Amino acid sequence: MFSRLEATEQRYEELTAEMARPEISGDYEKLQAMAKDRASIEDVVVLYRAWTANGKGIEEARAVLGDSDPEMSALAKEELAQLTTDRVDIEDKLRRALVPKD
C-alpha cells in the first residue's frame, strides 16, 4: 500500500511541475486534463502527507518519553496518545480514499 502511496505522491508532484511549464500553460486542453488528473489524486496525497508527518511526530514523542524531565516526559506521553489516535483516523481516511469511486 505504501509504495502505491509514494508513487501517487510522485505523480502528483510530476503533474504539478508539468503544469507550471510555460509551454503547457498555453495548451488549454492539455492543462485541463492534467489539472483533472492532479485533482483526482490530491485528497490521497494530502492524507498520505498527514500520515507521514504524524509518523515523524510519533517518533519525536517517543524520543522525548525517556527524557529526565518529568514534565517533558508527561507532555510527550499526552502527545503520543493524541498522535496515535490521529494516526488511526488518518489510516481509516486513507483506506477509504483508496477505494475505487465506482
Gaussian input, Z-matrix of N, CA and C with variables (Angstrom, degrees):
# hf/3-21g

backbone

0 1
 N
 C     1     B1
 C     2     B2     1     A1
 N     3     B3     2     A2     1     D1
 C     4     B4     3     A3     2     D2
 C     5     B5     4     A4     3     D3
 N     6     B6     5     A5     4     D4
 C     7     B7     6     A6     5     D5
 C     8     B8     7     A7     6     D6
 N     9     B9     8     A8     7     D7
 C    10    B10     9     A9     8     D8
 C    11    B11    10    A10     9     D9
 N    12    B12    11    A11    10    D10
 C    13    B13    12    A12    11    D11
 C    14    B14    13    A13    12    D12
 N    15    B15    14    A14    13    D13
 C    16    B16    15    A15    14    D14
 C    17    B17    16    A16    15    D15
 N    18    B18    17    A17    16    D16
 C    19    B19    18    A18    17    D17
 C    20    B20    19    A19    18    D18
 N    21    B21    20    A20    19    D19
 C    22    B22    21    A21    20    D20
 C    23    B23    22    A22    21    D21
 N    24    B24    23    A23    22    D22
 C    25    B25    24    A24    23    D23
 C    26    B26    25    A25    24    D24
 N    27    B27    26    A26    25    D25
 C    28    B28    27    A27    26    D26
 C    29    B29    28    A28    27    D27
 N    30    B30    29    A29    28    D28
 C    31    B31    30    A30    29    D29
 C    32    B32    31    A31    30    D30
 N    33    B33    32    A32    31    D31
 C    34    B34    33    A33    32    D32
 C    35    B35    34    A34    33    D33
 N    36    B36    35    A35    34    D34
 C    37    B37    36    A36    35    D35
 C    38    B38    37    A37    36    D36
 N    39    B39    38    A38    37    D37
 C    40    B40    39    A39    38    D38
 C    41    B41    40    A40    39    D39
 N    42    B42    41    A41    40    D40
 C    43    B43    42    A42    41    D41
 C    44    B44    43    A43    42    D42
 N    45    B45    44    A44    43    D43
 C    46    B46    45    A45    44    D44
 C    47    B47    46    A46    45    D45
 N    48    B48    47    A47    46    D46
 C    49    B49    48    A48    47    D47
 C    50    B50    49    A49    48    D48
 N    51    B51    50    A50    49    D49
 C    52    B52    51    A51    50    D50
 C    53    B53    52    A52    51    D51
 N    54    B54    53    A53    52    D52
 C    55    B55    54    A54    53    D53
 C    56    B56    55    A55    54    D54
 N    57    B57    56    A56    55    D55
 C    58    B58    57    A57    56    D56
 C    59    B59    58    A58    57    D57
 N    60    B60    59    A59    58    D58
 C    61    B61    60    A60    59    D59
 C    62    B62    61    A61    60    D60
 N    63    B63    62    A62    61    D61
 C    64    B64    63    A63    62    D62
 C    65    B65    64    A64    63    D63
 N    66    B66    65    A65    64    D64
 C    67    B67    66    A66    65    D65
 C    68    B68    67    A67    66    D66
 N    69    B69    68    A68    67    D67
 C    70    B70    69    A69    68    D68
 C    71    B71    70    A70    69    D69
 N    72    B72    71    A71    70    D70
 C    73    B73    72    A72    71    D71
 C    74    B74    73    A73    72    D72
 N    75    B75    74    A74    73    D73
 C    76    B76    75    A75    74    D74
 C    77    B77    76    A76    75    D75
 N    78    B78    77    A77    76    D76
 C    79    B79    78    A78    77    D77
 C    80    B80    79    A79    78    D78
 N    81    B81    80    A80    79    D79
 C    82    B82    81    A81    80    D80
 C    83    B83    82    A82    81    D81
 N    84    B84    83    A83    82    D82
 C    85    B85    84    A84    83    D83
 C    86    B86    85    A85    84    D84
 N    87    B87    86    A86    85    D85
 C    88    B88    87    A87    86    D86
 C    89    B89    88    A88    87    D87
 N    90    B90    89    A89    88    D88
 C    91    B91    90    A90    89    D89
 C    92    B92    91    A91    90    D90
 N    93    B93    92    A92    91    D91
 C    94    B94    93    A93    92    D92
 C    95    B95    94    A94    93    D93
 N    96    B96    95    A95    94    D94
 C    97    B97    96    A96    95    D95
 C    98    B98    97    A97    96    D96
 N    99    B99    98    A98    97    D97
 C   100   B100    99    A99    98    D98
 C   101   B101   100   A100    99    D99
 N   102   B102   101   A101   100   D100
 C   103   B103   102   A102   101   D101
 C   104   B104   103   A103   102   D102
 N   105   B105   104   A104   103   D103
 C   106   B106   105   A105   104   D104
 C   107   B107   106   A106   105   D105
 N   108   B108   107   A107   106   D106
 C   109   B109   108   A108   107   D107
 C   110   B110   109   A109   108   D108
 N   111   B111   110   A110   109   D109
 C   112   B112   111   A111   110   D110
 C   113   B113   112   A112   111   D111
 N   114   B114   113   A113   112   D112
 C   115   B115   114   A114   113   D113
 C   116   B116   115   A115   114   D114
 N   117   B117   116   A116   115   D115
 C   118   B118   117   A117   116   D116
 C   119   B119   118   A118   117   D117
 N   120   B120   119   A119   118   D118
 C   121   B121   120   A120   119   D119
 C   122   B122   121   A121   120   D120
 N   123   B123   122   A122   121   D121
 C   124   B124   123   A123   122   D122
 C   125   B125   124   A124   123   D123
 N   126   B126   125   A125   124   D124
 C   127   B127   126   A126   125   D125
 C   128   B128   127   A127   126   D126
 N   129   B129   128   A128   127   D127
 C   130   B130   129   A129   128   D128
 C   131   B131   130   A130   129   D129
 N   132   B132   131   A131   130   D130
 C   133   B133   132   A132   131   D131
 C   134   B134   133   A133   132   D132
 N   135   B135   134   A134   133   D133
 C   136   B136   135   A135   134   D134
 C   137   B137   136   A136   135   D135
 N   138   B138   137   A137   136   D136
 C   139   B139   138   A138   137   D137
 C   140   B140   139   A139   138   D138
 N   141   B141   140   A140   139   D139
 C   142   B142   141   A141   140   D140
 C   143   B143   142   A142   141   D141
 N   144   B144   143   A143   142   D142
 C   145   B145   144   A144   143   D143
 C   146   B146   145   A145   144   D144
 N   147   B147   146   A146   145   D145
 C   148   B148   147   A147   146   D146
 C   149   B149   148   A148   147   D147
 N   150   B150   149   A149   148   D148
 C   151   B151   150   A150   149   D149
 C   152   B152   151   A151   150   D150
 N   153   B153   152   A152   151   D151
 C   154   B154   153   A153   152   D152
 C   155   B155   154   A154   153   D153
 N   156   B156   155   A155   154   D154
 C   157   B157   156   A156   155   D155
 C   158   B158   157   A157   156   D156
 N   159   B159   158   A158   157   D157
 C   160   B160   159   A159   158   D158
 C   161   B161   160   A160   159   D159
 N   162   B162   161   A161   160   D160
 C   163   B163   162   A162   161   D161
 C   164   B164   163   A163   162   D162
 N   165   B165   164   A164   163   D163
 C   166   B166   165   A165   164   D164
 C   167   B167   166   A166   165   D165
 N   168   B168   167   A167   166   D166
 C   169   B169   168   A168   167   D167
 C   170   B170   169   A169   168   D168
 N   171   B171   170   A170   169   D169
 C   172   B172   171   A171   170   D170
 C   173   B173   172   A172   171   D171
 N   174   B174   173   A173   172   D172
 C   175   B175   174   A174   173   D173
 C   176   B176   175   A175   174   D174
 N   177   B177   176   A176   175   D175
 C   178   B178   177   A177   176   D176
 C   179   B179   178   A178   177   D177
 N   180   B180   179   A179   178   D178
 C   181   B181   180   A180   179   D179
 C   182   B182   181   A181   180   D180
 N   183   B183   182   A182   181   D181
 C   184   B184   183   A183   182   D182
 C   185   B185   184   A184   183   D183
 N   186   B186   185   A185   184   D184
 C   187   B187   186   A186   185   D185
 C   188   B188   187   A187   186   D186
 N   189   B189   188   A188   187   D187
 C   190   B190   189   A189   188   D188
 C   191   B191   190   A190   189   D189
 N   192   B192   191   A191   190   D190
 C   193   B193   192   A192   191   D191
 C   194   B194   193   A193   192   D192
 N   195   B195   194   A194   193   D193
 C   196   B196   195   A195   194   D194
 C   197   B197   196   A196   195   D195
 N   198   B198   197   A197   196   D196
 C   199   B199   198   A198   197   D197
 C   200   B200   199   A199   198   D198
 N   201   B201   200   A200   199   D199
 C   202   B202   201   A201   200   D200
 C   203   B203   202   A202   201   D201
 N   204   B204   203   A203   202   D202
 C   205   B205   204   A204   203   D203
 C   206   B206   205   A205   204   D204
 N   207   B207   206   A206   205   D205
 C   208   B208   207   A207   206   D206
 C   209   B209   208   A208   207   D207
 N   210   B210   209   A209   208   D208
 C   211   B211   210   A210   209   D209
 C   212   B212   211   A211   210   D210
 N   213   B213   212   A212   211   D211
 C   214   B214   213   A213   212   D212
 C   215   B215   214   A214   213   D213
 N   216   B216   215   A215   214   D214
 C   217   B217   216   A216   215   D215
 C   218   B218   217   A217   216   D216
 N   219   B219   218   A218   217   D217
 C   220   B220   219   A219   218   D218
 C   221   B221   220   A220   219   D219
 N   222   B222   221   A221   220   D220
 C   223   B223   222   A222   221   D221
 C   224   B224   223   A223   222   D222
 N   225   B225   224   A224   223   D223
 C   226   B226   225   A225   224   D224
 C   227   B227   226   A226   225   D225
 N   228   B228   227   A227   226   D226
 C   229   B229   228   A228   227   D227
 C   230   B230   229   A229   228   D228
 N   231   B231   230   A230   229   D229
 C   232   B232   231   A231   230   D230
 C   233   B233   232   A232   231   D231
 N   234   B234   233   A233   232   D232
 C   235   B235   234   A234   233   D233
 C   236   B236   235   A235   234   D234
 N   237   B237   236   A236   235   D235
 C   238   B238   237   A237   236   D236
 C   239   B239   238   A238   237   D237
 N   240   B240   239   A239   238   D238
 C   241   B241   240   A240   239   D239
 C   242   B242   241   A241   240   D240
 N   243   B243   242   A242   241   D241
 C   244   B244   243   A243   242   D242
 C   245   B245   244   A244   243   D243
 N   246   B246   245   A245   244   D244
 C   247   B247   246   A246   245   D245
 C   248   B248   247   A247   246   D246
 N   249   B249   248   A248   247   D247
 C   250   B250   249   A249   248   D248
 C   251   B251   250   A250   249   D249
 N   252   B252   251   A251   250   D250
 C   253   B253   252   A252   251   D251
 C   254   B254   253   A253   252   D252
 N   255   B255   254   A254   253   D253
 C   256   B256   255   A255   254   D254
 C   257   B257   256   A256   255   D255
 N   258   B258   257   A257   256   D256
 C   259   B259   258   A258   257   D257
 C   260   B260   259   A259   258   D258
 N   261   B261   260   A260   259   D259
 C   262   B262   261   A261   260   D260
 C   263   B263   262   A262   261   D261
 N   264   B264   263   A263   262   D262
 C   265   B265   264   A264   263   D263
 C   266   B266   265   A265   264   D264
 N   267   B267   266   A266   265   D265
 C   268   B268   267   A267   266   D266
 C   269   B269   268   A268   267   D267
 N   270   B270   269   A269   268   D268
 C   271   B271   270   A270   269   D269
 C   272   B272   271   A271   270   D270
 N   273   B273   272   A272   271   D271
 C   274   B274   273   A273   272   D272
 C   275   B275   274   A274   273   D273
 N   276   B276   275   A275   274   D274
 C   277   B277   276   A276   275   D275
 C   278   B278   277   A277   276   D276
 N   279   B279   278   A278   277   D277
 C   280   B280   279   A279   278   D278
 C   281   B281   280   A280   279   D279
 N   282   B282   281   A281   280   D280
 C   283   B283   282   A282   281   D281
 C   284   B284   283   A283   282   D282
 N   285   B285   284   A284   283   D283
 C   286   B286   285   A285   284   D284
 C   287   B287   286   A286   285   D285
 N   288   B288   287   A287   286   D286
 C   289   B289   288   A288   287   D287
 C   290   B290   289   A289   288   D288
 N   291   B291   290   A290   289   D289
 C   292   B292   291   A291   290   D290
 C   293   B293   292   A292   291   D291
 N   294   B294   293   A293   292   D292
 C   295   B295   294   A294   293   D293
 C   296   B296   295   A295   294   D294
 N   297   B297   296   A296   295   D295
 C   298   B298   297   A297   296   D296
 C   299   B299   298   A298   297   D297
 N   300   B300   299   A299   298   D298
 C   301   B301   300   A300   299   D299
 C   302   B302   301   A301   300   D300
 N   303   B303   302   A302   301   D301
 C   304   B304   303   A303   302   D302
 C   305   B305   304   A304   303   D303

   B1=1.4449
   B2=1.5263
   B3=1.3311
   B4=1.4509
   B5=1.5214
   B6=1.3182
   B7=1.4632
   B8=1.5283
   B9=1.3240
   B10=1.4648
   B11=1.5289
   B12=1.3148
   B13=1.4587
   B14=1.5250
   B15=1.3227
   B16=1.4648
   B17=1.5191
   B18=1.3217
   B19=1.4644
   B20=1.5301
   B21=1.3150
   B22=1.4616
   B23=1.5193
   B24=1.3227
   B25=1.4666
   B26=1.5299
   B27=1.3148
   B28=1.4645
   B29=1.5333
   B30=1.3280
   B31=1.4701
   B32=1.5264
   B33=1.3049
   B34=1.4640
   B35=1.5297
   B36=1.3283
   B37=1.4648
   B38=1.5318
   B39=1.3335
   B40=1.4636
   B41=1.5225
   B42=1.3196
   B43=1.4629
   B44=1.5305
   B45=1.3121
   B46=1.4573
   B47=1.5251
   B48=1.3331
   B49=1.4579
   B50=1.5293
   B51=1.3082
   B52=1.4647
   B53=1.5286
   B54=1.3204
   B55=1.4606
   B56=1.5300
   B57=1.3133
   B58=1.4627
   B59=1.5289
   B60=1.3055
   B61=1.4673
   B62=1.5280
   B63=1.3242
   B64=1.4706
   B65=1.5291
   B66=1.3297
   B67=1.4637
   B68=1.5343
   B69=1.3161
   B70=1.4615
   B71=1.5307
   B72=1.3220
   B73=1.4635
   B74=1.5308
   B75=1.3264
   B76=1.4604
   B77=1.5192
   B78=1.3254
   B79=1.4663
   B80=1.5283
   B81=1.3286
   B82=1.4577
   B83=1.5274
   B84=1.3122
   B85=1.4646
   B86=1.5285
   B87=1.3255
   B88=1.4696
   B89=1.5295
   B90=1.3183
   B91=1.4554
   B92=1.5231
   B93=1.3109
   B94=1.4539
   B95=1.5383
   B96=1.3247
   B97=1.4648
   B98=1.5278
   B99=1.3255
   B100=1.4692
   B101=1.5282
   B102=1.3191
   B103=1.4647
   B104=1.5264
   B105=1.3163
   B106=1.4598
   B107=1.5343
   B108=1.3342
   B109=1.4670
   B110=1.5283
   B111=1.3211
   B112=1.4548
   B113=1.5284
   B114=1.3119
   B115=1.4626
   B116=1.5256
   B117=1.3295
   B118=1.4624
   B119=1.5323
   B120=1.3170
   B121=1.4714
   B122=1.5336
   B123=1.3144
   B124=1.4644
   B125=1.5248
   B126=1.3213
   B127=1.4684
   B128=1.5288
   B129=1.3186
   B130=1.4669
   B131=1.5238
   B132=1.3174
   B133=1.4690
   B134=1.5263
   B135=1.3140
   B136=1.4675
   B137=1.5307
   B138=1.3174
   B139=1.4724
   B140=1.5222
   B141=1.3223
   B142=1.4668
   B143=1.5263
   B144=1.3135
   B145=1.4705
   B146=1.5243
   B147=1.3259
   B148=1.4706
   B149=1.5241
   B150=1.3324
   B151=1.4629
   B152=1.5321
   B153=1.3304
   B154=1.4627
   B155=1.5318
   B156=1.3286
   B157=1.4662
   B158=1.5276
   B159=1.3098
   B160=1.4555
   B161=1.5298
   B162=1.3215
   B163=1.4674
   B164=1.5181
   B165=1.3228
   B166=1.4654
   B167=1.5274
   B168=1.3305
   B169=1.4552
   B170=1.5246
   B171=1.3210
   B172=1.4636
   B173=1.5314
   B174=1.3220
   B175=1.4702
   B176=1.5266
   B177=1.3317
   B178=1.4663
   B179=1.5289
   B180=1.3214
   B181=1.4720
   B182=1.5223
   B183=1.3288
   B184=1.4709
   B185=1.5196
   B186=1.3230
   B187=1.4627
   B188=1.5297
   B189=1.3168
   B190=1.4588
   B191=1.5285
   B192=1.3219
   B193=1.4704
   B194=1.5211
   B195=1.3001
   B196=1.4548
   B197=1.5170
   B198=1.3160
   B199=1.4615
   B200=1.5238
   B201=1.3263
   B202=1.4630
   B203=1.5319
   B204=1.3134
   B205=1.4688
   B206=1.5233
   B207=1.3323
   B208=1.4692
   B209=1.5377
   B210=1.3288
   B211=1.4660
   B212=1.5230
   B213=1.3290
   B214=1.4573
   B215=1.5233
   B216=1.3063
   B217=1.4598
   B218=1.5317
   B219=1.3267
   B220=1.4630
   B221=1.5243
   B222=1.3415
   B223=1.4650
   B224=1.5270
   B225=1.3191
   B226=1.4717
   B227=1.5227
   B228=1.3184
   B229=1.4691
   B230=1.5270
   B231=1.3347
   B232=1.4631
   B233=1.5336
   B234=1.3181
   B235=1.4638
   B236=1.5251
   B237=1.3169
   B238=1.4597
   B239=1.5309
   B240=1.3176
   B241=1.4683
   B242=1.5302
   B243=1.3283
   B244=1.4665
   B245=1.5199
   B246=1.3207
   B247=1.4637
   B248=1.5292
   B249=1.3053
   B250=1.4656
   B251=1.5258
   B252=1.3187
   B253=1.4654
   B254=1.5272
   B255=1.3317
   B256=1.4685
   B257=1.5251
   B258=1.3190
   B259=1.4731
   B260=1.5366
   B261=1.3165
   B262=1.4663
   B263=1.5279
   B264=1.3202
   B265=1.4615
   B266=1.5362
   B267=1.3138
   B268=1.4680
   B269=1.5292
   B270=1.3304
   B271=1.4698
   B272=1.5247
   B273=1.3154
   B274=1.4621
   B275=1.5311
   B276=1.3069
   B277=1.4660
   B278=1.5349
   B279=1.3259
   B280=1.4667
   B281=1.5286
   B282=1.3178
   B283=1.4678
   B284=1.5229
   B285=1.3345
   B286=1.4647
   B287=1.5199
   B288=1.3104
   B289=1.4701
   B290=1.5162
   B291=1.3255
   B292=1.4629
   B293=1.5333
   B294=1.3152
   B295=1.4648
   B296=1.5207
   B297=1.3486
   B298=1.4641
   B299=1.5319
   B300=1.3161
   B301=1.4729
   B302=1.5135
   B303=1.3139
   B304=1.4565
   B305=1.4958
   A1=111.03
   A2=117.30
   A3=119.82
   A4=112.43
   A5=117.87
   A6=119.08
   A7=109.20
   A8=116.07
   A9=120.31
   A10=110.22
   A11=116.99
   A12=120.99
   A13=111.05
   A14=116.74
   A15=120.42
   A16=110.79
   A17=116.75
   A18=120.95
   A19=110.75
   A20=116.42
   A21=120.43
   A22=110.50
   A23=116.61
   A24=120.28
   A25=110.57
   A26=116.40
   A27=120.33
   A28=110.35
   A29=117.01
   A30=121.36
   A31=110.40
   A32=116.72
   A33=122.24
   A34=110.10
   A35=116.37
   A36=120.94
   A37=111.08
   A38=116.62
   A39=120.72
   A40=110.96
   A41=116.57
   A42=120.48
   A43=110.84
   A44=116.69
   A45=121.08
   A46=110.53
   A47=116.31
   A48=120.55
   A49=111.44
   A50=116.25
   A51=121.37
   A52=110.62
   A53=116.66
   A54=120.50
   A55=112.10
   A56=117.19
   A57=121.38
   A58=112.57
   A59=116.83
   A60=120.05
   A61=109.86
   A62=117.86
   A63=121.36
   A64=113.75
   A65=118.17
   A66=119.49
   A67=112.32
   A68=117.20
   A69=121.08
   A70=110.11
   A71=116.56
   A72=119.13
   A73=112.04
   A74=117.61
   A75=120.95
   A76=113.48
   A77=116.89
   A78=121.56
   A79=108.41
   A80=115.31
   A81=121.09
   A82=112.62
   A83=118.10
   A84=120.49
   A85=111.59
   A86=115.76
   A87=119.64
   A88=110.29
   A89=116.20
   A90=120.70
   A91=110.61
   A92=117.33
   A93=121.47
   A94=111.13
   A95=116.49
   A96=120.19
   A97=110.87
   A98=116.16
   A99=119.86
   A100=110.92
   A101=116.23
   A102=120.13
   A103=110.60
   A104=116.57
   A105=120.67
   A106=110.69
   A107=116.57
   A108=120.50
   A109=110.80
   A110=115.65
   A111=121.13
   A112=110.35
   A113=117.14
   A114=121.11
   A115=111.96
   A116=116.34
   A117=119.61
   A118=112.89
   A119=117.36
   A120=120.26
   A121=113.02
   A122=116.32
   A123=119.99
   A124=113.00
   A125=118.47
   A126=120.83
   A127=111.63
   A128=115.96
   A129=120.57
   A130=110.10
   A131=117.00
   A132=121.13
   A133=110.46
   A134=117.56
   A135=121.10
   A136=110.05
   A137=116.63
   A138=120.28
   A139=111.74
   A140=116.97
   A141=120.52
   A142=110.41
   A143=116.03
   A144=119.53
   A145=111.18
   A146=117.02
   A147=120.67
   A148=110.13
   A149=116.29
   A150=121.29
   A151=110.57
   A152=115.86
   A153=121.15
   A154=111.03
   A155=116.50
   A156=120.75
   A157=110.45
   A158=116.64
   A159=121.48
   A160=110.34
   A161=116.55
   A162=120.96
   A163=111.92
   A164=116.26
   A165=120.09
   A166=110.40
   A167=116.58
   A168=120.82
   A169=111.71
   A170=116.14
   A171=120.57
   A172=110.18
   A173=116.73
   A174=120.29
   A175=111.13
   A176=115.81
   A177=120.11
   A178=111.10
   A179=117.00
   A180=120.29
   A181=110.84
   A182=116.70
   A183=119.71
   A184=111.31
   A185=116.55
   A186=120.12
   A187=110.73
   A188=117.06
   A189=121.22
   A190=111.79
   A191=117.63
   A192=120.28
   A193=112.66
   A194=117.28
   A195=120.96
   A196=113.36
   A197=117.70
   A198=122.13
   A199=110.22
   A200=115.80
   A201=120.08
   A202=111.78
   A203=117.47
   A204=121.56
   A205=109.03
   A206=117.68
   A207=120.11
   A208=113.18
   A209=117.47
   A210=120.24
   A211=111.06
   A212=116.54
   A213=120.82
   A214=110.45
   A215=115.70
   A216=120.45
   A217=110.91
   A218=116.95
   A219=121.16
   A220=110.87
   A221=116.15
   A222=120.27
   A223=110.75
   A224=115.54
   A225=119.92
   A226=110.30
   A227=117.34
   A228=121.05
   A229=110.27
   A230=116.71
   A231=121.12
   A232=110.74
   A233=115.08
   A234=119.77
   A235=110.89
   A236=116.33
   A237=120.43
   A238=111.24
   A239=116.47
   A240=120.01
   A241=110.11
   A242=117.17
   A243=120.61
   A244=111.39
   A245=116.47
   A246=120.25
   A247=111.75
   A248=116.42
   A249=120.37
   A250=110.57
   A251=116.51
   A252=120.92
   A253=110.42
   A254=115.75
   A255=120.46
   A256=111.00
   A257=116.13
   A258=120.72
   A259=110.73
   A260=116.32
   A261=120.51
   A262=109.34
   A263=116.74
   A264=121.62
   A265=111.13
   A266=116.59
   A267=120.91
   A268=110.44
   A269=116.71
   A270=120.17
   A271=111.18
   A272=116.78
   A273=120.56
   A274=110.16
   A275=116.87
   A276=120.98
   A277=111.18
   A278=115.88
   A279=119.89
   A280=111.06
   A281=116.87
   A282=119.96
   A283=111.02
   A284=115.77
   A285=119.15
   A286=111.65
   A287=117.50
   A288=121.09
   A289=111.52
   A290=117.30
   A291=120.85
   A292=112.88
   A293=116.90
   A294=119.82
   A295=108.37
   A296=117.18
   A297=119.05
   A298=111.18
   A299=115.07
   A300=120.53
   A301=113.16
   A302=118.46
   A303=119.98
   A304=108.77
   D1=-40.74
   D2=-174.28
   D3=-72.93
   D4=-30.86
   D5=175.73
   D6=-66.85
   D7=-35.35
   D8=176.76
   D9=-65.35
   D10=-40.49
   D11=179.03
   D12=-66.44
   D13=-41.41
   D14=177.33
   D15=-62.56
   D16=-41.27
   D17=178.69
   D18=-65.54
   D19=-37.88
   D20=178.23
   D21=-66.07
   D22=-41.37
   D23=177.63
   D24=-63.79
   D25=-41.82
   D26=178.94
   D27=-63.10
   D28=-42.40
   D29=177.86
   D30=-61.33
   D31=-41.22
   D32=178.51
   D33=-60.20
   D34=-45.99
   D35=179.25
   D36=-64.26
   D37=-40.82
   D38=178.31
   D39=-62.20
   D40=-44.56
   D41=178.97
   D42=-63.30
   D43=-41.87
   D44=179.44
   D45=-61.22
   D46=-45.91
   D47=179.53
   D48=-65.57
   D49=-41.63
   D50=-179.02
   D51=-64.50
   D52=-40.83
   D53=-179.53
   D54=-66.25
   D55=-23.73
   D56=-178.93
   D57=-81.10
   D58=-13.43
   D59=-179.06
   D60=-68.38
   D61=136.57
   D62=-177.55
   D63=-59.84
   D64=-37.68
   D65=-178.29
   D66=-68.75
   D67=-24.19
   D68=177.61
   D69=-80.41
   D70=-36.87
   D71=-177.28
   D72=-63.92
   D73=-20.37
   D74=177.12
   D75=-83.24
   D76=-17.28
   D77=-179.80
   D78=-100.13
   D79=92.25
   D80=-173.02
   D81=-58.95
   D82=-43.03
   D83=-177.71
   D84=-64.08
   D85=-43.99
   D86=179.81
   D87=-67.25
   D88=-41.75
   D89=178.73
   D90=-62.42
   D91=-41.31
   D92=179.36
   D93=-64.57
   D94=-42.23
   D95=178.98
   D96=-64.44
   D97=-41.20
   D98=178.97
   D99=-66.53
   D100=-40.32
   D101=179.13
   D102=-63.63
   D103=-37.97
   D104=178.29
   D105=-65.84
   D106=-43.55
   D107=177.21
   D108=-61.40
   D109=-44.32
   D110=-178.58
   D111=-63.81
   D112=-43.53
   D113=179.83
   D114=-64.34
   D115=-31.85
   D116=-178.18
   D117=-69.00
   D118=-22.17
   D119=-179.26
   D120=-111.39
   D121=-2.08
   D122=-175.00
   D123=-60.74
   D124=-43.52
   D125=-179.82
   D126=-60.08
   D127=-42.25
   D128=179.74
   D129=-64.17
   D130=-42.65
   D131=-179.22
   D132=-64.86
   D133=-42.84
   D134=179.01
   D135=-61.26
   D136=-44.12
   D137=178.77
   D138=-66.16
   D139=-40.12
   D140=179.25
   D141=-63.80
   D142=-41.96
   D143=178.07
   D144=-65.05
   D145=-38.05
   D146=176.44
   D147=-64.37
   D148=-40.90
   D149=178.69
   D150=-62.39
   D151=-43.39
   D152=179.39
   D153=-63.61
   D154=-46.38
   D155=179.13
   D156=-63.35
   D157=-37.95
   D158=177.58
   D159=-61.71
   D160=-43.25
   D161=178.65
   D162=-60.85
   D163=-40.68
   D164=177.61
   D165=-65.24
   D166=-39.85
   D167=178.01
   D168=-63.20
   D169=-39.22
   D170=177.90
   D171=-64.03
   D172=-43.84
   D173=178.14
   D174=-59.94
   D175=-44.13
   D176=-179.36
   D177=-65.38
   D178=-41.82
   D179=179.36
   D180=-64.52
   D181=-40.12
   D182=177.88
   D183=-63.89
   D184=-35.32
   D185=179.55
   D186=-66.45
   D187=-34.57
   D188=-178.49
   D189=-80.06
   D190=-20.33
   D191=-179.31
   D192=-54.62
   D193=-36.31
   D194=-178.73
   D195=-83.91
   D196=8.17
   D197=-178.30
   D198=-62.90
   D199=145.91
   D200=-179.07
   D201=-73.22
   D202=-19.96
   D203=178.26
   D204=-80.33
   D205=115.71
   D206=-176.78
   D207=-62.55
   D208=-33.06
   D209=178.82
   D210=-65.82
   D211=-43.92
   D212=179.00
   D213=-64.86
   D214=-40.58
   D215=178.99
   D216=-63.94
   D217=-40.19
   D218=178.67
   D219=-66.28
   D220=-42.07
   D221=177.52
   D222=-62.78
   D223=-41.70
   D224=179.42
   D225=-64.17
   D226=-37.43
   D227=179.23
   D228=-64.42
   D229=-43.22
   D230=177.75
   D231=-63.78
   D232=-45.06
   D233=-179.67
   D234=-63.59
   D235=-40.58
   D236=179.15
   D237=-62.53
   D238=-40.58
   D239=178.27
   D240=-62.95
   D241=-43.76
   D242=179.75
   D243=-66.61
   D244=-43.57
   D245=179.93
   D246=-64.05
   D247=-36.79
   D248=178.45
   D249=-65.97
   D250=-41.66
   D251=176.37
   D252=-63.39
   D253=-44.44
   D254=178.86
   D255=-61.59
   D256=-38.61
   D257=-177.79
   D258=-61.93
   D259=-43.05
   D260=178.48
   D261=-60.96
   D262=-43.25
   D263=179.59
   D264=-63.67
   D265=-44.89
   D266=179.70
   D267=-63.29
   D268=-43.66
   D269=179.50
   D270=-62.24
   D271=-38.12
   D272=177.84
   D273=-64.58
   D274=-45.15
   D275=178.58
   D276=-63.79
   D277=-38.72
   D278=178.34
   D279=-63.49
   D280=-44.42
   D281=178.50
   D282=-59.17
   D283=-43.73
   D284=179.18
   D285=-66.82
   D286=-35.63
   D287=-179.81
   D288=-70.13
   D289=-26.40
   D290=-178.51
   D291=-85.14
   D292=-12.69
   D293=177.75
   D294=-69.73
   D295=131.57
   D296=179.24
   D297=-56.67
   D298=142.04
   D299=-174.07
   D300=-67.70
   D301=-30.34
   D302=179.93
   D303=-96.58

